[in-house]
Amino acid sequence: QVQLVESGGGLVQAGGSLRLSCAASGSIYRINDMGWYRQAPGKQRELVATITRDGVTNYAGAVKGRFTISRDNAKNTVYLQMNNLRPEDTAVYYCNANGVRWNGVRGDYWGQGTQVTVSS
């Protein structure tokens, strides 16, 4: 079993900041790519940002310049620093990771989601 546990969501006013964290635990041997996705009510889940094990990042255009993704490989943790938040950033944010378990099986894993609400 591999678990991803997110934290850091909440309610913030427009222009404010939040930092999300996601820690992976369980029978994971190596985590490769990690990322954040979000899903707003009535919309499909969309990519926010990803980061490779070596630290190469990729951002959705809507968040570029405002959000920063980072990771700590020793802690199997990924972070998302969100600055200058806008009401349209309101969504449930999901952590994603892909990697290899100790038994050699590769997998793609998701967290349970954390709500981010930005008021205008």
Residue pairs with C-beta under 8 A, 6 or more apart in sequence:
1 26
1 27
2 24
2 25
2 26
2 27
2 28
2 97
2 99
2 101
2 107
2 109
3 24
3 25
3 26
3 109
4 22
4 23
4 24
4 95
4 96
4 97
4 109
4 110
4 111
4 112
5 22
5 23
5 25
5 111
5 112
6 20
6 21
6 22
6 93
6 94
6 95
6 111
6 112
6 113
6 114
7 20
7 21
7 22
7 114
8 18
8 19
8 20
8 21
8 114
9 18
9 20
9 93
9 114
9 115
9 116
10 18
10 115
10 116
10 117
11 117
11 118
11 119
12 18
12 85
12 116
12 117
12 118
12 119
13 118
13 119
14 85
14 86
14 87
14 118
14 119
14 120
15 84
15 85
16 85
16 118
17 81
17 82
17 83
17 84
17 85
18 82
18 85
18 116
19 79
19 80
19 81
19 82
20 36
20 79
20 80
20 82
20 93
20 95
20 114
20 116
21 77
21 78
21 79
22 34
22 36
22 77
22 78
22 79
22 95
22 97
22 111
23 75
23 76
23 77
24 31
24 34
24 76
24 77
24 97
24 99
24 109
25 76
27 101
27 102
27 103
28 76
28 99
28 100
28 101
28 102
29 99
29 100
29 101
29 102
30 53
30 99
30 100
31 53
31 73
31 76
31 97
31 98
31 99
32 52
32 53
32 97
32 98
32 99
32 100
33 50
33 51
33 52
33 53
33 97
33 98
34 50
34 51
34 71
34 78
34 95
34 96
34 97
35 47
35 48
35 49
35 50
35 51
35 69
35 78
35 95
35 96
35 97
36 48
36 49
36 50
36 69
36 78
36 80
36 93
36 94
36 95
36 96
37 45
37 46
37 47
37 48
37 93
37 94
37 96
38 45
38 46
38 48
38 89
38 91
38 92
38 93
38 94
38 116
39 45
39 46
39 91
39 92
39 94
39 113
40 88
40 90
40 91
40 92
43 91
45 94
46 60
47 58
47 60
48 59
48 60
48 63
48 67
48 69
48 80
48 93
49 57
49 58
49 59
49 60
49 63
49 67
49 69
49 80
50 57
50 58
50 69
51 57
51 58
51 69
51 70
51 71
51 78
53 73
55 71
57 69
59 67
59 69
62 88
63 82
63 89
66 82
66 83
66 84
66 85
67 80
67 81
67 82
67 83
68 80
68 81
68 83
69 78
69 79
69 80
69 81
70 78
70 79
70 81
71 77
71 78
71 79
72 79
78 95
78 97
80 93
82 89
82 116
85 116
85 118
86 118
87 118
87 119
87 120
88 118
89 116
89 118
90 116
90 117
90 118
91 116
92 113
92 114
92 115
92 116
93 113
93 114
93 115
93 116
94 110
94 111
94 112
94 113
95 110
95 111
96 108
96 109
96 110
96 111
97 108
97 109
98 106
98 107
98 108
98 109
99 106
99 107
99 109
100 106
100 107
101 107
